[in-house]
Amino acid sequence: MTPLFRGSAVALVTPFDNGRVDTAAIERLVEMQLAGGTAAIVACGTTGEPTTMNAEEREQTVRTVVKAVAGRVPVIAGTGTNCTQNVIDTAKRYEDLGCAAQLVVTPYYNKTSPEGLYRHFMAVADGTRLPIIIYNVPTRTSMDIGPDVLERLAGDERFVGVKESSYNIPFVMEKIRRVGDKIAFFSGNDDTVIPMMALGAQGVISVVSNLLPKTVADMAKGWLAGEHDAALQTQLRLMPLICALFAEVSPIPCKAGMEMMGLCGGELRLPLVPIAECNRAKLRDALVALGVQV
């Protein structure tokens, strides 16, 4: 098994400017990520607010990221939704853009059975050409893909990764025990990067990297290089910032922090609204404590 990437990938925000996708800001953010050592970029993942964008805007965003990256690292396009055919239709729009893979979340709201999960992912694999990273995020979907389903999928080379965001560590350990030699795991939570890598994960798909790409990249690379103590200390040092970034629904605090740092505007789309002032203050304090100028 050769992972698509090792280290830190960023779940990139989508900057907006007066209601439109800010492509110039995307290009600047991509350059910052690559300069910081980010190993892959996810466009239109959950952090990129794809559910508030139409199909043309999502394609514009993915095109912009791919063009800006220019082949330097893999680009992973978020395609997942709770309608299997919509996932396939979305992925088909991206197949010839230069993406390395697609990120497909487990279906939400119209939750399905283990057999339904298996059929959903197989239908996407059969209906599209882009390799698939399975996204398991029970806190958002109320679905937790289990080891039995993963075992059925992991032998298929079209499935190249699992973004694992479950906090049920024993359940995650069982998944890794059974299929970790067949499919790459990546932490989907910034607060469990080192615990997940200790279990064999190849890295992280990170929100924090939007603000501190080099710090997150160095932490993940450090662990992979055997610098375990230093990587753990970085994880612990980042915890106050991580807590602040998830004090409200992501990416609300993330965009607020990026605006404070002058990286991009903090504009959101409904139903997301600006961060509460009390949480803005905590976020600012957390950034200042890490030596960030805001």
VENPE-V674627 format. One record per residue. N is the residue number from 1. RES is the residue in three letters. PSI is psi in whole degrees, 0 to 359 (* if undefined). BURIAL is 1 if it has 24 or more other C-alpha atoms within 12 Angstrom, else 0. Layout:
BEGIN
n:N res:RES psi:PSI burial:BURIAL
n:N res:RES psi:PSI burial:BURIAL
END
This chain:
BEGIN
n:1 res:MET psi:120 burial:0
n:2 res:THR psi:113 burial:0
n:3 res:PRO psi:151 burial:1
n:4 res:LEU psi:324 burial:1
n:5 res:PHE psi:163 burial:1
n:6 res:ARG psi:135 burial:1
n:7 res:GLY psi:223 burial:1
n:8 res:SER psi:125 burial:1
n:9 res:ALA psi:151 burial:1
n:10 res:VAL psi:134 burial:1
n:11 res:ALA psi:90 burial:1
n:12 res:LEU psi:136 burial:1
n:13 res:VAL psi:160 burial:1
n:14 res:THR psi:107 burial:1
n:15 res:PRO psi:139 burial:1
n:16 res:PHE psi:151 burial:1
n:17 res:ASP psi:109 burial:0
n:18 res:ASN psi:43 burial:0
n:19 res:GLY psi:357 burial:0
n:20 res:ARG psi:154 burial:0
n:21 res:VAL psi:128 burial:1
n:22 res:ASP psi:89 burial:1
n:23 res:THR psi:327 burial:1
n:24 res:ALA psi:320 burial:1
n:25 res:ALA psi:321 burial:1
n:26 res:ILE psi:315 burial:1
n:27 res:GLU psi:319 burial:1
n:28 res:ARG psi:319 burial:1
n:29 res:LEU psi:320 burial:1
n:30 res:VAL psi:315 burial:1
n:31 res:GLU psi:321 burial:1
n:32 res:MET psi:318 burial:1
n:33 res:GLN psi:314 burial:1
n:34 res:LEU psi:322 burial:1
n:35 res:ALA psi:331 burial:0
n:36 res:GLY psi:354 burial:1
n:37 res:GLY psi:14 burial:1
n:38 res:THR psi:135 burial:1
n:39 res:ALA psi:345 burial:1
n:40 res:ALA psi:157 burial:1
n:41 res:ILE psi:128 burial:1
n:42 res:VAL psi:121 burial:1
n:43 res:ALA psi:134 burial:1
n:44 res:CYS psi:32 burial:1
n:45 res:GLY psi:184 burial:1
n:46 res:THR psi:319 burial:1
n:47 res:THR psi:337 burial:1
n:48 res:GLY psi:7 burial:1
n:49 res:GLU psi:42 burial:1
n:50 res:PRO psi:334 burial:1
n:51 res:THR psi:345 burial:1
n:52 res:THR psi:6 burial:1
n:53 res:MET psi:150 burial:1
n:54 res:ASN psi:174 burial:0
n:55 res:ALA psi:322 burial:0
n:56 res:GLU psi:321 burial:0
n:57 res:GLU psi:320 burial:1
n:58 res:ARG psi:316 burial:1
n:59 res:GLU psi:320 burial:1
n:60 res:GLN psi:318 burial:1
n:61 res:THR psi:313 burial:1
n:62 res:VAL psi:316 burial:1
n:63 res:ARG psi:317 burial:1
n:64 res:THR psi:317 burial:1
n:65 res:VAL psi:313 burial:1
n:66 res:VAL psi:316 burial:1
n:67 res:LYS psi:318 burial:1
n:68 res:ALA psi:322 burial:1
n:69 res:VAL psi:322 burial:1
n:70 res:ALA psi:41 burial:0
n:71 res:GLY psi:4 burial:0
n:72 res:ARG psi:329 burial:1
n:73 res:VAL psi:164 burial:1
n:74 res:PRO psi:142 burial:1
n:75 res:VAL psi:129 burial:1
n:76 res:ILE psi:124 burial:1
n:77 res:ALA psi:130 burial:1
n:78 res:GLY psi:125 burial:1
n:79 res:THR psi:351 burial:1
n:80 res:GLY psi:145 burial:1
n:81 res:THR psi:185 burial:1
n:82 res:ASN psi:11 burial:1
n:83 res:CYS psi:115 burial:1
n:84 res:THR psi:317 burial:1
n:85 res:GLN psi:325 burial:1
n:86 res:ASN psi:324 burial:0
n:87 res:VAL psi:313 burial:1
n:88 res:ILE psi:315 burial:1
n:89 res:ASP psi:319 burial:0
n:90 res:THR psi:314 burial:1
n:91 res:ALA psi:323 burial:1
n:92 res:LYS psi:329 burial:1
n:93 res:ARG psi:334 burial:1
n:94 res:TYR psi:354 burial:1
n:95 res:GLU psi:329 burial:1
n:96 res:ASP psi:16 burial:0
n:97 res:LEU psi:342 burial:1
n:98 res:GLY psi:16 burial:1
n:99 res:CYS psi:148 burial:1
n:100 res:ALA psi:335 burial:1
n:101 res:ALA psi:173 burial:1
n:102 res:GLN psi:148 burial:1
n:103 res:LEU psi:120 burial:1
n:104 res:VAL psi:112 burial:1
n:105 res:VAL psi:153 burial:1
n:106 res:THR psi:145 burial:1
n:107 res:PRO psi:144 burial:1
n:108 res:TYR psi:164 burial:1
n:109 res:TYR psi:292 burial:0
n:110 res:ASN psi:68 burial:0
n:111 res:LYS psi:148 burial:0
n:112 res:THR psi:181 burial:0
n:113 res:SER psi:171 burial:0
n:114 res:PRO psi:321 burial:0
n:115 res:GLU psi:322 burial:0
n:116 res:GLY psi:321 burial:0
n:117 res:LEU psi:314 burial:1
n:118 res:TYR psi:313 burial:1
n:119 res:ARG psi:323 burial:0
n:120 res:HIS psi:307 burial:1
n:121 res:PHE psi:325 burial:1
n:122 res:MET psi:323 burial:1
n:123 res:ALA psi:321 burial:1
n:124 res:VAL psi:316 burial:1
n:125 res:ALA psi:318 burial:1
n:126 res:ASP psi:333 burial:0
n:127 res:GLY psi:357 burial:1
n:128 res:THR psi:167 burial:1
n:129 res:ARG psi:343 burial:1
n:130 res:LEU psi:133 burial:1
n:131 res:PRO psi:158 burial:1
n:132 res:ILE psi:130 burial:1
n:133 res:ILE psi:121 burial:1
n:134 res:ILE psi:132 burial:1
n:135 res:TYR psi:114 burial:1
n:136 res:ASN psi:111 burial:1
n:137 res:VAL psi:78 burial:1
n:138 res:PRO psi:330 burial:1
n:139 res:THR psi:337 burial:0
n:140 res:ARG psi:328 burial:0
n:141 res:THR psi:342 burial:1
n:142 res:SER psi:23 burial:0
n:143 res:MET psi:137 burial:1
n:144 res:ASP psi:105 burial:1
n:145 res:ILE psi:130 burial:1
n:146 res:GLY psi:173 burial:1
n:147 res:PRO psi:329 burial:1
n:148 res:ASP psi:316 burial:0
n:149 res:VAL psi:316 burial:1
n:150 res:LEU psi:324 burial:1
n:151 res:GLU psi:325 burial:1
n:152 res:ARG psi:329 burial:1
n:153 res:LEU psi:326 burial:1
n:154 res:ALA psi:338 burial:1
n:155 res:GLY psi:352 burial:0
n:156 res:ASP psi:122 burial:0
n:157 res:GLU psi:349 burial:1
n:158 res:ARG psi:345 burial:1
n:159 res:PHE psi:113 burial:1
n:160 res:VAL psi:357 burial:1
n:161 res:GLY psi:164 burial:1
n:162 res:VAL psi:119 burial:1
n:163 res:LYS psi:106 burial:1
n:164 res:GLU psi:113 burial:1
n:165 res:SER psi:17 burial:1
n:166 res:SER psi:144 burial:1
n:167 res:TYR psi:5 burial:0
n:168 res:ASN psi:83 burial:0
n:169 res:ILE psi:316 burial:0
n:170 res:PRO psi:323 burial:0
n:171 res:PHE psi:319 burial:0
n:172 res:VAL psi:318 burial:1
n:173 res:MET psi:322 burial:1
n:174 res:GLU psi:322 burial:0
n:175 res:LYS psi:313 burial:1
n:176 res:ILE psi:322 burial:1
n:177 res:ARG psi:320 burial:0
n:178 res:ARG psi:329 burial:0
n:179 res:VAL psi:5 burial:1
n:180 res:GLY psi:342 burial:1
n:181 res:ASP psi:355 burial:0
n:182 res:LYS psi:337 burial:1
n:183 res:ILE psi:140 burial:1
n:184 res:ALA psi:137 burial:1
n:185 res:PHE psi:144 burial:1
n:186 res:PHE psi:138 burial:1
n:187 res:SER psi:135 burial:1
n:188 res:GLY psi:3 burial:1
n:189 res:ASN psi:131 burial:1
n:190 res:ASP psi:337 burial:1
n:191 res:ASP psi:0 burial:1
n:192 res:THR psi:27 burial:1
n:193 res:VAL psi:306 burial:1
n:194 res:ILE psi:317 burial:1
n:195 res:PRO psi:317 burial:1
n:196 res:MET psi:321 burial:1
n:197 res:MET psi:330 burial:1
n:198 res:ALA psi:334 burial:1
n:199 res:LEU psi:355 burial:1
n:200 res:GLY psi:1 burial:1
n:201 res:ALA psi:149 burial:1
n:202 res:GLN psi:353 burial:1
n:203 res:GLY psi:210 burial:1
n:204 res:VAL psi:147 burial:1
n:205 res:ILE psi:107 burial:1
n:206 res:SER psi:143 burial:1
n:207 res:VAL psi:318 burial:1
n:208 res:VAL psi:329 burial:1
n:209 res:SER psi:338 burial:1
n:210 res:ASN psi:326 burial:1
n:211 res:LEU psi:320 burial:1
n:212 res:LEU psi:67 burial:1
n:213 res:PRO psi:318 burial:1
n:214 res:LYS psi:321 burial:1
n:215 res:THR psi:313 burial:1
n:216 res:VAL psi:318 burial:1
n:217 res:ALA psi:316 burial:1
n:218 res:ASP psi:323 burial:1
n:219 res:MET psi:311 burial:1
n:220 res:ALA psi:316 burial:1
n:221 res:LYS psi:323 burial:1
n:222 res:GLY psi:316 burial:1
n:223 res:TRP psi:315 burial:1
n:224 res:LEU psi:331 burial:1
n:225 res:ALA psi:2 burial:0
n:226 res:GLY psi:6 burial:0
n:227 res:GLU psi:66 burial:0
n:228 res:HIS psi:319 burial:0
n:229 res:ASP psi:314 burial:0
n:230 res:ALA psi:319 burial:0
n:231 res:ALA psi:318 burial:1
n:232 res:LEU psi:319 burial:1
n:233 res:GLN psi:325 burial:0
n:234 res:THR psi:316 burial:1
n:235 res:GLN psi:315 burial:1
n:236 res:LEU psi:321 burial:0
n:237 res:ARG psi:330 burial:0
n:238 res:LEU psi:348 burial:1
n:239 res:MET psi:317 burial:1
n:240 res:PRO psi:321 burial:1
n:241 res:LEU psi:318 burial:1
n:242 res:ILE psi:316 burial:1
n:243 res:CYS psi:319 burial:1
n:244 res:ALA psi:325 burial:1
n:245 res:LEU psi:345 burial:1
n:246 res:PHE psi:22 burial:1
n:247 res:ALA psi:337 burial:1
n:248 res:GLU psi:173 burial:1
n:249 res:VAL psi:127 burial:1
n:250 res:SER psi:139 burial:1
n:251 res:PRO psi:29 burial:1
n:252 res:ILE psi:304 burial:1
n:253 res:PRO psi:326 burial:1
n:254 res:CYS psi:313 burial:1
n:255 res:LYS psi:325 burial:1
n:256 res:ALA psi:316 burial:1
n:257 res:GLY psi:321 burial:1
n:258 res:MET psi:325 burial:1
n:259 res:GLU psi:318 burial:1
n:260 res:MET psi:322 burial:1
n:261 res:MET psi:356 burial:0
n:262 res:GLY psi:23 burial:0
n:263 res:LEU psi:323 burial:1
n:264 res:CYS psi:172 burial:1
n:265 res:GLY psi:160 burial:1
n:266 res:GLY psi:15 burial:1
n:267 res:GLU psi:135 burial:1
n:268 res:LEU psi:172 burial:1
n:269 res:ARG psi:141 burial:1
n:270 res:LEU psi:142 burial:0
n:271 res:PRO psi:5 burial:0
n:272 res:LEU psi:143 burial:0
n:273 res:VAL psi:163 burial:0
n:274 res:PRO psi:153 burial:1
n:275 res:ILE psi:145 burial:1
n:276 res:ALA psi:147 burial:0
n:277 res:GLU psi:323 burial:0
n:278 res:CYS psi:321 burial:0
n:279 res:ASN psi:330 burial:1
n:280 res:ARG psi:318 burial:1
n:281 res:ALA psi:317 burial:0
n:282 res:LYS psi:320 burial:1
n:283 res:LEU psi:316 burial:1
n:284 res:ARG psi:315 burial:1
n:285 res:ASP psi:319 burial:0
n:286 res:ALA psi:321 burial:1
n:287 res:LEU psi:316 burial:1
n:288 res:VAL psi:321 burial:0
n:289 res:ALA psi:336 burial:0
n:290 res:LEU psi:5 burial:0
n:291 res:GLY psi:15 burial:0
n:292 res:VAL psi:135 burial:0
n:293 res:GLN psi:123 burial:0
n:294 res:VAL psi:* burial:0
END
